[in-house]
Amino acid sequence: MLIEHQLPLVSVSFTNTIHNFTEGDRFISQELESGDIYYQPTEILPFPEAGDTNIYINATFKANGNLIHIDHDEELLFQ
């Protein structure tokens, strides 16, 4: 399978609903075989200062030439 994606592969934010990918329309390619794991750099988000908040997740990539877009928003409740 050929994966092509922008950098970062997944954008996560507590505050921004509009995601900024560092490479614009440029895509990075990675060939994967069955069972491969495609590791990405780990990022640690600072704990939100406000109480309950939303998390915004966005990813855009191509899998074997098919464009896939994932956009997920979720309310986080801290107890």
Buried (B, 14 or more C-beta within 10 A) or exposed (E): EEBBBBBBBBBBBBEEEEBEBEEEEEBEEEEEEEEEEEEEEEEEEEEBEEEEBEBBBBBBBBEEEEEEEEEEEEEEEEE
